[in-house]
Amino acid sequence: MRILMLGWEFPPFISGGLGTACHGLTRALDRQGHKVYFLLPKPVEAPETTHVTLLSPSLLKRKGVPDPLGLERSAQAGSAAASKAIAEESNRSDLQKTEFFEVPANFSSPYPDGGLNLPEGVTYETVAGLMARAQKNDPGAIQALKELGIAPSGSLSDEVDQLGEGFGDYGRDLFADAHRYARIAAAIASGIEFDVVHAHDWLTYPAGVAIRRLTGKPLVCHIHATEFDRSGDNVNQPVYDIERMGMHACDRLIAVSMLTRSICMRRYGVPESKIDVVYNGVEQEHNQPEPGAQIGSDDKIVLFLGRITMQKGPEYFIRAAKRVLEKVENVKFVVAGSGDMAMRMIEQAAGLGIGSKVLFTGFLRGRDVARVFRMADCYVMPSVSEPFGIAPLEAMSHDTPVIISKQSGVAEVLQHALKVDFWDTDEMANKIVAVLKYPPLSKTLRQHGVFELKSLTWDRSAEKVARVYERAISSV
């Protein structure tokens, strides 16, 4: 099957679980013999990489495909070190039937205030920053704006203004990027032979709908998270509107859990018959790295790894840490991640008098993630609303016991994990203490967890997704 995949993240350009999910699913589809064309936003001024096929509008002209923006792009060599780092980290080299088409974009984070975490040697700049430099006749900024289809002088292009006000925490650049991505993606799609369109999360839904209308090919939208997960009841209306539009315009809808399916039905009015639930998986790697240096020879390590945002519940982790330390002294709590609540969490830990016991690492990637998982004696996911939650699977794959929020999709499939309501910090602390103080419990969770992961693979998820494709194709 030939799949046109629309995604906003793919390693090494990630800021959350969306990139991890796209990577795992694409690798599995590739292994199963499917041809995948992956359209990915490309950071402004990012170094080129040899393992990625860059299909920009200027290349489309040579293929006889209409260029809606009139862009011209020439390959610019980035630093050799940065290119090598990206090639090693992105794990694209083992993809035999997958092509990556990079769409020039500002590459904003798909999460509100979540931050974008780029690999070393790669930088990005906001459109507003580029325009400020262009006003001073900076040739690099002027060229970058031309590549993005934005007039170097005046305000942001009319296409941004048409998207409306009320962007909230997401920012105007992100909405402009989504609109521009849709225009270029539609042009690219008209020059590719494919059977189905697969759009991941709201930023790619406008592109998916445009391609559906242009080509008549079936559209499958994949819900990794909804605006209600990210923002609670204080939803960003333009984001909600785009999500709802995509859910109703697509031929089939994939939800990552029964929890997410329920939200799509109750909050967006999507009929149950249109939704397929396909759980995420985890890569079964056999060459796992050795753990890094221990924080202290006698210290137990309790880990939080994720975006430090309201959705992920870091404040409940800190409160539980305070309770644990009242019962067990030789414990260190590691908070790995970045986000808009990071400073608040540092201040909260200090205010509770446990600042010396809580370590903030910042955003981790690649081998560092594997090391911190293997270093931990317990992983805790205290999410307030988690559509699925891949991190617990990754922790279990590194032989680490997990405690997860009952308000998560992964709680539907994991049997050998301790579960707790995110708000019940006393019970969360009790479960952490139990894992740390009772080796038989920890051993049981680890042994049974590894066995349980054998049924939670990306290959199995890809098989289910392929069946969704078949349903979508037969419905057109």
C-alpha positions as CSV (number, residue, x, y, z in Angstrom):
1,M,0.0,0.0,0.0
2,R,1.2,3.5,-0.7
3,I,0.6,5.9,2.1
4,L,1.0,9.7,2.1
5,M,1.9,10.5,5.8
6,L,1.4,14.0,7.2
7,G,3.3,14.6,10.4
8,W,4.6,17.6,12.4
9,E,7.3,15.7,14.3
10,F,9.8,13.0,13.5
11,P,13.2,12.3,15.3
12,P,15.3,14.2,15.8
13,F,12.9,17.2,15.6
14,I,10.6,16.4,18.5
15,S,9.0,18.0,21.5
16,G,6.7,15.2,22.8
17,G,5.2,11.8,22.2
18,L,3.9,12.6,18.7
19,G,7.3,12.3,17.1
20,T,8.0,9.0,18.9
21,A,4.6,7.6,17.7
22,C,5.2,8.7,14.1
23,H,8.6,7.1,14.2
24,G,7.5,3.8,15.6
25,L,4.5,3.5,13.3
26,T,6.4,4.5,10.1
27,R,9.2,2.0,10.8
28,A,6.7,-0.8,11.3
29,L,4.8,0.0,8.2
30,D,8.1,0.2,6.3
31,R,9.1,-3.3,7.6
32,Q,5.7,-4.7,6.5
33,G,6.4,-3.6,2.9
34,H,4.2,-0.5,2.7
35,K,5.5,2.5,0.7
36,V,5.4,5.6,2.9
37,Y,5.8,9.2,1.7
38,F,6.3,11.3,4.9
39,L,5.8,15.1,4.6
40,L,7.6,16.8,7.5
41,P,8.1,20.5,8.3
42,K,11.7,21.5,7.9
43,P,13.2,24.1,10.3
44,V,14.4,27.3,8.7
45,E,18.2,27.2,8.1
46,A,18.5,23.6,9.3
47,P,21.4,21.6,7.9
48,E,20.7,19.2,5.1
49,T,21.0,15.5,5.7
50,T,21.9,12.9,3.2
51,H,19.3,10.3,4.4
52,V,16.3,12.6,3.7
53,T,14.8,13.4,0.3
54,L,14.1,17.1,0.2
55,L,11.2,17.8,-2.1
56,S,10.7,21.6,-2.1
57,P,8.4,23.5,-4.5
58,S,11.4,24.4,-6.7
59,L,11.9,20.6,-7.3
60,L,8.2,20.2,-8.0
61,K,8.6,22.4,-11.0
62,R,10.9,20.0,-12.6
63,K,8.4,17.2,-12.0
64,G,5.6,19.2,-13.7
65,V,3.8,19.9,-10.5
66,P,2.2,23.4,-10.0
67,D,4.1,25.5,-7.4
68,P,1.5,27.5,-5.4
69,L,4.0,29.7,-3.6
70,G,6.6,30.3,-6.3
71,L,9.4,29.3,-3.9
72,E,13.0,28.7,-5.0
73,R,15.2,26.8,-2.6
74,S,18.8,25.7,-3.0
75,A,20.4,23.2,-0.8
76,Q,22.7,24.8,1.8
77,A,25.3,22.6,3.5
78,G,25.1,22.7,7.3
79,S,27.9,21.7,9.6
80,A,29.2,18.2,9.2
81,A,28.9,17.5,12.9
82,A,25.2,18.6,13.0
83,S,24.3,16.6,10.0
84,K,26.0,13.5,11.4
85,A,24.3,13.9,14.7
86,I,20.9,14.2,13.0
87,A,21.6,11.1,10.8
88,E,22.6,9.0,13.8
89,E,19.8,10.2,16.1
90,S,16.8,10.1,13.7
91,N,17.0,6.4,12.9
92,R,15.9,6.9,9.4
93,S,18.6,4.8,7.8
94,D,16.8,1.5,8.3
95,L,13.7,2.7,6.4
96,Q,13.8,0.9,3.1
97,K,10.5,2.0,1.5
98,T,10.0,5.4,3.1
99,E,10.7,8.8,1.6
100,F,10.8,12.0,3.6
101,F,9.6,15.2,1.9
102,E,10.6,18.2,3.9
103,V,8.3,21.3,3.7
104,P,10.0,24.6,4.5
105,A,8.4,25.9,7.7
106,N,9.1,27.8,10.9
107,F,8.6,24.5,12.8
108,S,6.9,25.7,15.9
109,S,6.1,23.3,18.7
110,P,2.7,21.5,18.4
111,Y,2.1,21.9,22.1
112,P,1.1,25.1,23.9
113,D,4.2,26.5,25.6
114,G,5.8,23.1,25.3
115,G,9.0,24.3,23.6
116,L,10.7,22.7,20.6
117,N,13.8,20.7,21.4
118,L,16.2,20.6,18.4
119,P,19.3,18.5,18.2
120,E,22.7,20.1,18.8
121,G,23.9,22.2,15.9
122,V,20.4,23.0,14.7
123,T,18.6,26.3,15.3
124,Y,15.4,27.9,14.4
125,E,14.0,31.4,14.4
126,T,10.4,32.8,14.6
127,V,8.9,34.5,11.6
128,A,8.7,37.7,13.7
129,G,12.4,37.5,14.4
130,L,13.2,37.0,10.8
131,M,11.0,40.0,9.8
132,A,12.8,42.2,12.4
133,R,16.1,41.3,10.8
134,A,14.7,41.8,7.3
135,Q,13.7,45.3,8.2
136,K,17.4,46.0,8.7
137,N,18.2,44.5,5.3
138,D,19.7,41.3,6.6
139,P,20.1,39.2,3.4
140,G,19.9,35.9,5.2
141,A,16.6,36.9,6.8
142,I,15.2,38.2,3.6
143,Q,16.0,35.0,1.8
144,A,14.5,32.9,4.6
145,L,11.3,34.8,4.4
146,K,11.1,34.4,0.6
147,E,11.5,30.6,1.1
148,L,8.6,30.7,3.5
149,G,6.4,32.7,1.1
150,I,6.3,35.8,3.3
151,A,6.8,39.3,2.1
152,P,10.0,40.7,3.8
153,S,8.3,44.0,4.4
154,G,5.1,44.9,6.2
155,S,3.1,42.7,8.6
156,L,2.7,38.9,8.4
157,S,1.1,37.8,5.2
158,D,-2.6,38.0,4.6
159,E,-2.9,34.2,4.9
160,V,-2.0,34.5,8.6
161,D,-4.6,37.2,9.2
162,Q,-7.3,35.1,7.7
163,L,-6.7,32.5,10.3
164,G,-8.2,34.8,12.9
165,E,-7.3,36.0,16.4
166,G,-7.3,34.2,19.7
167,F,-4.3,32.0,19.2
168,G,-3.6,31.9,22.9
169,D,-0.5,30.0,23.9
170,Y,0.1,28.5,20.5
171,G,1.2,31.7,18.8
172,R,0.6,33.1,15.3
173,D,3.6,31.4,13.8
174,L,2.2,28.0,14.4
175,F,-1.1,28.7,12.7
176,A,0.7,30.3,9.8
177,D,3.0,27.2,9.5
178,A,0.0,24.9,9.5
179,H,-1.7,26.9,6.7
180,R,1.5,27.1,4.6
181,Y,2.2,23.4,5.2
182,A,-1.3,22.6,3.8
183,R,-0.7,24.6,0.7
184,I,2.7,23.0,-0.1
185,A,1.6,19.5,0.9
186,A,-1.4,19.7,-1.5
187,A,1.1,20.7,-4.3
188,I,3.4,17.8,-3.4
189,A,0.5,15.3,-3.2
190,S,-0.6,16.1,-6.8
191,G,2.7,14.8,-8.0
192,I,2.7,11.5,-6.0
193,E,0.9,8.2,-6.6
194,F,-0.6,7.1,-3.3
195,D,-3.6,5.2,-2.0
196,V,-4.5,6.9,1.3
197,V,-3.6,10.0,3.3
198,H,-2.7,9.7,7.0
199,A,-2.7,12.9,9.0
200,H,-1.3,13.0,12.5
201,D,-2.9,15.5,14.9
202,W,-4.5,18.9,14.3
203,L,-1.6,20.7,12.7
204,T,-1.8,18.4,9.6
205,Y,-5.6,18.2,9.4
206,P,-5.9,21.2,7.0
207,A,-3.4,19.6,4.7
208,G,-5.1,16.3,4.9
209,V,-8.5,17.8,4.1
210,A,-7.1,19.8,1.2
211,I,-5.4,16.7,-0.3
212,R,-8.6,14.7,0.1
213,R,-10.6,17.4,-1.8
214,L,-7.9,17.7,-4.5
215,T,-7.2,14.1,-5.2
216,G,-10.3,12.2,-4.0
217,K,-8.1,9.8,-2.0
218,P,-9.4,8.7,1.4
219,L,-8.2,10.5,4.5
220,V,-7.4,8.9,7.8
221,C,-7.0,11.3,10.7
222,H,-5.0,10.1,13.8
223,I,-5.9,11.6,17.2
224,H,-2.8,11.5,19.4
225,A,-4.2,14.2,21.7
226,T,-7.2,16.6,21.8
227,E,-7.3,20.2,22.8
228,F,-9.2,19.1,26.0
229,D,-6.1,16.9,26.9
230,R,-3.7,19.8,26.4
231,S,-5.8,22.7,27.9
232,G,-8.5,21.2,30.0
233,D,-11.8,23.0,29.6
234,N,-10.1,26.2,28.7
235,V,-9.8,25.2,25.0
236,N,-8.2,27.3,22.3
237,Q,-11.2,27.8,20.0
238,P,-9.3,27.9,16.7
239,V,-7.5,24.7,17.5
240,Y,-10.7,23.0,18.5
241,D,-12.3,24.1,15.3
242,I,-9.5,22.6,13.2
243,E,-9.7,19.4,15.2
244,R,-13.4,19.1,14.7
245,M,-13.2,19.9,11.0
246,G,-10.6,17.2,10.5
247,M,-12.5,14.6,12.5
248,H,-15.7,15.2,10.5
249,A,-14.0,15.5,7.0
250,C,-11.9,12.3,7.2
251,D,-13.1,8.9,6.1
252,R,-11.8,7.1,9.2
253,L,-10.6,8.3,12.5
254,I,-7.9,6.5,14.6
255,A,-7.9,7.2,18.4
256,V,-5.0,6.0,20.5
257,S,-7.3,4.8,23.3
258,M,-10.8,4.2,24.4
259,L,-10.4,7.3,26.5
260,T,-9.6,9.4,23.4
261,R,-12.5,7.8,21.5
262,S,-14.9,8.8,24.2
263,I,-13.7,12.4,24.0
264,C,-14.1,12.5,20.2
265,M,-17.6,11.3,20.6
266,R,-18.7,13.5,23.5
267,R,-16.8,16.7,22.7
268,Y,-16.6,16.6,18.9
269,G,-19.8,14.8,17.9
270,V,-18.0,12.0,16.0
271,P,-20.1,8.9,15.5
272,E,-18.7,5.8,17.2
273,S,-18.9,3.8,13.9
274,K,-16.3,6.1,12.3
275,I,-13.6,5.6,15.0
276,D,-11.0,2.8,15.2
277,V,-8.9,2.4,18.4
278,V,-5.3,1.5,17.8
279,Y,-3.0,1.6,20.8
280,N,0.6,2.8,20.5
281,G,3.5,0.4,20.8
282,V,7.1,0.4,21.8
283,E,10.3,-0.5,19.9
284,Q,11.7,-3.8,21.1
285,E,15.4,-2.9,21.0
286,H,17.9,-5.6,22.0
287,N,21.1,-3.4,22.0
288,Q,20.2,-1.3,25.0
289,P,23.0,0.9,26.4
290,E,24.4,0.4,29.9
291,P,23.1,2.7,32.6
292,G,25.1,5.9,33.2
293,A,26.7,6.9,36.5
294,Q,24.5,6.7,39.5
295,I,23.4,9.8,41.4
296,G,24.5,8.3,44.7
297,S,25.6,4.8,45.7
298,D,22.8,4.4,48.2
299,D,20.2,6.6,46.5
300,K,16.9,5.3,45.1
301,I,15.9,7.1,41.9
302,V,12.2,8.0,41.1
303,L,11.8,9.4,37.6
304,F,9.3,11.8,35.9
305,L,10.0,12.1,32.2
306,G,7.8,14.2,30.0
307,R,6.8,17.8,29.1
308,I,6.6,19.9,32.3
309,T,3.1,21.2,31.5
310,M,-0.3,21.1,33.2
311,Q,-1.4,18.1,31.2
312,K,1.5,15.9,32.5
313,G,0.8,16.6,36.3
314,P,4.4,17.5,37.4
315,E,3.0,19.3,40.5
316,Y,1.5,16.1,41.8
317,F,4.8,14.3,41.3
318,I,6.5,17.0,43.5
319,R,3.8,16.7,46.2
320,A,4.1,12.9,46.2
321,A,7.9,13.3,46.5
322,K,7.4,15.3,49.7
323,R,5.3,12.5,51.2
324,V,7.8,9.8,50.1
325,L,10.7,11.6,51.7
326,E,8.9,11.7,55.0
327,K,9.1,7.9,55.0
328,V,12.3,7.1,53.0
329,E,15.3,9.4,53.1
330,N,17.7,8.0,50.6
331,V,15.6,8.9,47.5
332,K,16.3,11.4,44.7
333,F,13.6,12.5,42.3
334,V,14.6,13.3,38.8
335,V,12.4,15.5,36.6
336,A,13.5,15.1,32.9
337,G,11.8,17.4,30.4
338,S,11.0,21.0,29.6
339,G,7.9,23.1,29.5
340,D,6.2,26.2,30.7
341,M,5.8,24.9,34.3
342,A,9.5,24.1,34.8
343,M,10.4,27.2,36.9
344,R,7.2,26.8,38.9
345,M,8.1,23.2,39.8
346,I,11.6,24.2,40.9
347,E,10.1,26.8,43.1
348,Q,7.5,24.3,44.4
349,A,10.2,21.8,45.4
350,A,12.2,24.6,47.1
351,G,9.1,25.8,48.9
352,L,8.4,22.3,50.2
353,G,12.0,22.0,51.5
354,I,13.0,19.2,49.2
355,G,14.9,21.3,46.6
356,S,18.1,19.3,47.2
357,K,16.3,16.0,46.6
358,V,14.7,17.0,43.2
359,L,17.0,17.2,40.2
360,F,15.8,18.9,36.9
361,T,17.7,17.6,33.9
362,G,16.1,19.6,31.1
363,F,15.0,17.9,27.9
364,L,16.6,14.6,27.1
365,R,16.9,12.6,23.9
366,G,18.2,9.4,22.4
367,R,20.8,7.6,24.6
368,D,20.3,9.9,27.5
369,V,16.6,8.8,27.7
370,A,17.7,5.2,27.8
371,R,20.2,5.9,30.5
372,V,17.9,7.7,32.8
373,F,15.2,5.0,32.4
374,R,17.7,2.3,33.3
375,M,19.1,4.3,36.2
376,A,15.6,4.7,37.7
377,D,14.2,2.4,40.4
378,C,10.7,3.6,39.6
379,Y,9.0,5.6,36.8
380,V,5.9,7.7,37.6
381,M,3.5,9.2,35.1
382,P,1.0,11.4,37.0
383,S,-0.8,12.8,34.0
384,V,-4.0,14.8,34.4
385,S,-5.2,13.7,31.0
386,E,-3.1,11.4,28.9
387,P,-4.6,10.1,25.6
388,F,-2.2,7.2,25.7
389,G,1.3,7.6,27.2
390,I,4.2,5.9,25.5
391,A,6.8,6.7,28.2
392,P,5.6,3.9,30.6
393,L,6.1,1.4,27.8
394,E,9.6,2.7,27.2
395,A,10.4,2.6,31.0
396,M,9.2,-1.1,31.1
397,S,11.3,-1.9,28.1
398,H,14.3,-0.7,30.1
399,D,13.4,-3.0,33.1
400,T,11.9,-0.2,35.2
401,P,8.7,-0.6,37.3
402,V,6.0,2.0,36.5
403,I,3.3,3.8,38.3
404,I,0.7,5.4,36.0
405,S,-2.3,7.7,36.2
406,K,-5.7,6.1,35.9
407,Q,-6.5,9.1,33.7
408,S,-4.5,7.7,30.8
409,G,-5.1,5.5,27.8
410,V,-2.1,3.3,28.6
411,A,-3.9,2.2,31.8
412,E,-6.4,0.4,29.5
413,V,-3.7,-2.0,28.3
414,L,-1.1,-2.3,31.0
415,Q,-1.9,-5.0,33.7
416,H,1.5,-5.0,35.4
417,A,1.7,-1.4,36.4
418,L,0.5,0.3,39.6
419,K,-2.3,2.7,38.9
420,V,-3.4,5.8,40.9
421,D,-5.6,8.8,40.4
422,F,-3.4,11.7,39.5
423,W,-4.8,13.9,42.3
424,D,-4.3,11.3,45.1
425,T,-0.7,12.2,46.0
426,D,-0.9,10.3,49.3
427,E,-1.7,7.0,47.4
428,M,0.9,7.9,44.8
429,A,3.5,8.2,47.5
430,N,2.4,5.0,49.1
431,K,2.9,3.1,45.8
432,I,6.3,4.7,45.3
433,V,7.4,3.7,48.8
434,A,6.1,0.1,48.2
435,V,8.2,-0.2,45.0
436,L,11.3,1.1,46.6
437,K,11.1,-0.8,49.9
438,Y,9.8,-4.2,48.8
439,P,12.1,-5.9,46.2
440,P,9.6,-8.7,45.5
441,L,7.1,-6.2,44.3
442,S,9.6,-4.4,42.1
443,K,10.9,-7.7,40.7
444,T,7.3,-8.9,39.9
445,L,6.5,-5.7,38.1
446,R,9.7,-5.8,36.1
447,Q,9.5,-9.4,35.1
448,H,5.8,-9.4,34.1
449,G,6.1,-6.0,32.5
450,V,8.8,-7.2,30.0
451,F,6.6,-10.1,29.1
452,E,3.5,-7.9,28.7
453,L,5.4,-5.6,26.2
454,K,5.7,-8.5,23.7
455,S,2.0,-7.9,22.7
456,L,2.4,-4.1,22.6
457,T,4.6,-3.6,19.5
458,W,4.5,-1.1,16.7
459,D,4.3,-4.0,14.3
460,R,1.0,-5.0,15.8
461,S,-0.2,-1.4,15.7
462,A,0.8,-1.1,12.1
463,E,-1.2,-4.2,11.1
464,K,-4.3,-2.6,12.7
465,V,-3.6,0.7,11.0
466,A,-3.3,-1.0,7.6
467,R,-6.8,-2.6,8.2
468,V,-8.1,1.0,8.9
469,Y,-6.6,2.1,5.5
470,E,-8.4,-0.7,3.8
471,R,-11.7,0.3,5.4
472,A,-11.1,3.9,4.3
473,I,-10.3,3.0,0.7
474,S,-13.3,0.7,0.4
475,S,-15.6,3.6,1.6
476,V,-14.6,6.0,-1.1
